[in-house]
Amino acid sequence: MPRLEGKVAIITGASSGIGRAAAVLFAREGAKLVVNARREHELALLARQIADEGGEAATLAGDVRDEALNKALVDLAIRRFGGLDVAFNNAGALGAMGELPSLSVEDWRETLDTNLTSAFLAAKHQLPAMVARGGGSLVFTSSFVGHTAGFPGIAAYAASKAGLVGLTQSLAVEFGARGVRVNALLPGGTDTPSNHANLPGAAPETRGFIEGLHALKRMGRPEEIAEAALYLASDAASFVTGAALLVDGGASINRT
């Protein structure tokens, strides 16, 4: 039986990378989807692929930093499919890079708003809908950066992703008795278009260095991270809540 049969799911950051891979996988596993990203054309292509494979996906483009957008996503899930069972809040960005004294307050706030405040806004509207459904699964995309490893030049990113783990734990305690599980997914380096954009023109040795940070000596594929998101979203993880699930190819423990 498909692992998300009869479930309704919201996925943000769905136009490419991990979010897109998760949308395709969740649909194949029976979920009806509401997918979000800023790029409307890419969302339309995704919805068409899902429909061609026999699934259903409604699209709503917009910026996850906007509270009205987060409410609209939940309203769309309820109006189109009858409720909300799963949310994979995956949208995020690396943000401004550089030593902390070089960052402006605006740089700092933009990164935290994109990665952390957006998660608050999403959960604010998703949680009541899940409670009304009798329970659900809420998943945030965090990172091993700021949790088990530190790197220079990305303090705002690390702080925002670490904050997601704290938010996850708090919400897991607040809503566990009402049937809602809340978990954080912590990917390692993943071979996505956004990561390519963060390293424009990077030399082969740069990619080799990044791959070497992982015990598996490679970067992850979006589909591999999507499988972990599916696990947390599904009933296979029915006794998992408040977890920071590392899917990092061993980057957290590698010293070689």
C-alpha positions in Angstrom: 0.0 0.0 0.0 1.3 3.5 -0.8 2.8 5.1 2.3 0.8 8.3 2.1 -2.4 7.0 0.7 -5.3 9.3 1.6 -3.0 12.0 3.0 -3.0 15.7 2.0 0.5 17.3 2.1 1.9 20.8 1.7 5.5 21.0 0.4 7.4 24.3 0.1 10.5 25.0 -1.9 9.0 22.5 -4.4 10.3 24.0 -7.7 13.7 22.2 -7.6 16.1 20.1 -5.5 14.9 18.4 -2.4 11.4 19.9 -2.5 10.7 18.8 -6.0 12.0 15.3 -5.4 9.8 15.1 -2.3 6.8 16.3 -4.2 7.2 13.6 -6.9 7.8 10.9 -4.3 4.9 11.9 -2.0 2.6 11.9 -5.0 3.7 8.5 -6.1 3.1 7.3 -2.5 -0.6 8.5 -2.7 -0.6 12.0 -1.3 -2.6 14.8 -2.7 -0.3 17.8 -2.8 -0.3 21.6 -2.4 3.1 22.7 -3.7 4.7 26.1 -3.2 7.8 28.0 -4.5 8.4 31.5 -5.8 8.7 30.3 -9.5 5.3 29.7 -10.9 6.4 28.2 -14.2 8.5 25.5 -12.5 5.6 24.7 -10.2 3.3 24.3 -13.2 5.8 21.9 -14.8 5.9 19.9 -11.5 2.1 19.7 -11.3 2.0 18.5 -14.9 4.5 15.7 -14.2 2.5 14.6 -11.1 -0.7 14.6 -13.1 0.9 12.6 -15.9 1.8 10.0 -13.3 -1.8 9.9 -12.0 -1.4 12.2 -9.0 -2.9 15.5 -8.0 -1.1 18.7 -7.1 -2.4 22.2 -6.6 0.1 25.0 -7.0 0.4 28.3 -5.2 3.5 30.5 -5.9 4.7 33.0 -3.3 7.2 33.9 -0.7 7.1 31.8 2.5 8.1 34.9 4.5 4.6 36.1 3.9 2.1 35.1 6.5 -0.9 35.5 4.1 0.8 33.0 1.8 1.2 30.4 4.5 -2.5 30.8 5.5 -3.5 30.5 1.8 -1.6 27.3 1.4 -3.5 25.7 4.2 -6.8 27.1 3.0 -6.1 25.7 -0.5 -5.4 22.2 1.0 -8.7 22.3 2.9 -10.7 23.7 0.0 -9.2 21.4 -2.7 -8.6 18.2 -0.8 -10.5 18.4 2.5 -7.8 18.9 5.1 -4.2 18.7 5.9 -2.2 15.8 7.2 1.5 16.5 6.3 3.6 19.6 5.9 7.2 19.5 4.6 8.4 23.0 5.2 11.5 22.8 3.1 12.0 26.3 1.6 15.2 28.1 2.7 18.3 29.9 1.5 21.9 30.1 2.4 21.7 33.9 2.7 24.4 36.5 2.9 27.9 35.0 3.5 30.9 36.6 5.2 32.4 37.1 8.6 29.9 38.3 11.1 31.1 41.9 11.5 30.6 42.3 7.7 26.9 41.4 7.8 24.3 44.1 8.0 21.3 43.8 10.2 19.3 43.5 7.0 21.4 40.5 5.8 20.9 38.8 9.2 17.1 39.4 9.3 16.6 38.3 5.7 18.3 34.9 6.4 16.4 34.3 9.6 13.1 35.4 8.1 13.6 33.0 5.2 14.7 30.0 7.2 13.2 30.4 10.6 10.4 32.9 10.8 8.8 31.3 7.7 8.7 28.0 9.6 6.9 29.8 12.5 4.4 31.3 10.1 3.9 27.9 8.4 3.4 26.0 11.6 1.1 28.7 13.0 -1.5 27.9 10.3 -0.7 24.2 9.6 -1.0 23.0 13.2 -4.6 23.9 13.8 -5.6 22.2 10.5 -3.7 19.0 11.5 -5.4 19.1 15.0 -8.7 19.4 13.3 -7.9 16.3 11.3 -7.0 14.3 14.4 -3.2 14.6 14.0 -0.5 14.9 11.4 3.2 15.2 10.6 5.1 18.4 10.3 8.6 18.3 9.0 11.2 21.2 8.8 14.3 21.1 6.7 17.2 22.1 9.0 20.9 21.2 8.5 23.8 19.6 10.1 25.4 23.0 9.9 24.7 24.7 13.2 23.9 21.4 14.8 26.9 19.1 14.6 29.3 21.3 12.6 30.3 24.9 12.1 31.7 26.6 9.0 33.1 30.1 8.7 31.1 32.8 6.9 27.6 31.4 7.3 26.7 32.5 10.9 23.2 33.6 10.0 22.4 30.4 8.1 23.7 28.3 11.0 21.7 30.2 13.6 18.5 29.9 11.6 18.9 26.2 11.0 19.8 25.6 14.6 16.7 27.5 15.6 14.6 25.1 13.6 15.7 22.3 15.8 14.6 24.2 18.9 11.3 25.1 17.3 10.8 21.4 16.4 11.4 20.2 19.9 9.0 22.8 21.4 6.2 22.1 19.0 6.6 18.4 19.4 6.0 18.8 23.1 3.1 21.3 22.7 1.2 19.2 20.1 2.1 15.6 20.7 -0.9 14.9 22.9 -3.1 16.2 20.1 -1.6 13.7 17.6 0.8 15.9 15.7 4.4 14.8 15.3 7.0 17.4 14.6 10.5 16.6 13.3 13.5 18.2 11.7 15.3 16.8 8.8 19.1 17.6 8.7 20.6 16.9 5.2 24.3 17.0 4.5 25.7 18.5 1.3 23.1 17.7 -1.4 23.6 18.0 -5.2 20.9 20.5 -5.9 20.6 23.5 -8.3 20.7 25.9 -5.3 24.0 24.5 -4.2 25.3 24.9 -7.7 24.3 28.5 -7.6 26.0 29.1 -4.3 29.3 28.0 -5.8 29.3 29.5 -9.3 32.3 28.5 -11.3 33.6 26.3 -8.4 36.7 24.4 -9.3 36.6 20.6 -9.3 38.8 20.6 -6.2 36.1 22.6 -4.4 33.5 20.0 -5.1 36.0 17.3 -4.1 36.6 19.1 -0.8 32.8 19.2 -0.1 32.4 15.5 -1.0 35.3 14.7 1.3 33.6 16.2 4.3 31.2 13.2 4.2 32.0 9.7 5.4 30.5 8.4 2.2 32.8 10.7 0.2 30.0 12.1 -2.0 27.2 14.5 -1.9 23.6 13.3 -1.4 21.0 13.2 -4.1 17.7 15.1 -3.6 15.9 11.8 -4.0 17.8 10.3 -1.0 16.8 13.3 1.2 13.2 13.0 -0.1 13.1 9.4 1.1 14.0 10.5 4.6 11.3 13.2 4.5 8.8 10.5 3.4 9.7 8.4 6.4 9.0 11.2 8.8 5.8 12.1 7.0 4.5 8.6 7.0 3.0 6.3 9.7 6.3 4.4 9.6 7.5 7.1 11.9 4.5 7.0 14.2 6.6 7.0 17.4 9.1 9.6 16.1 8.7 13.2 17.3 11.0 16.0 18.3 13.8 14.3 16.4 16.7 16.0 14.5 17.2 13.3 11.9 20.6 13.5 10.3 20.7 12.4 6.7 24.2 13.8 6.1 26.2 11.0 4.6 28.3 10.9 7.8 29.4 14.5 7.6 28.7 14.9 11.3 31.0 12.1 12.4 33.6 12.2 9.6 37.2 13.1 10.6 39.1 11.6 7.6 
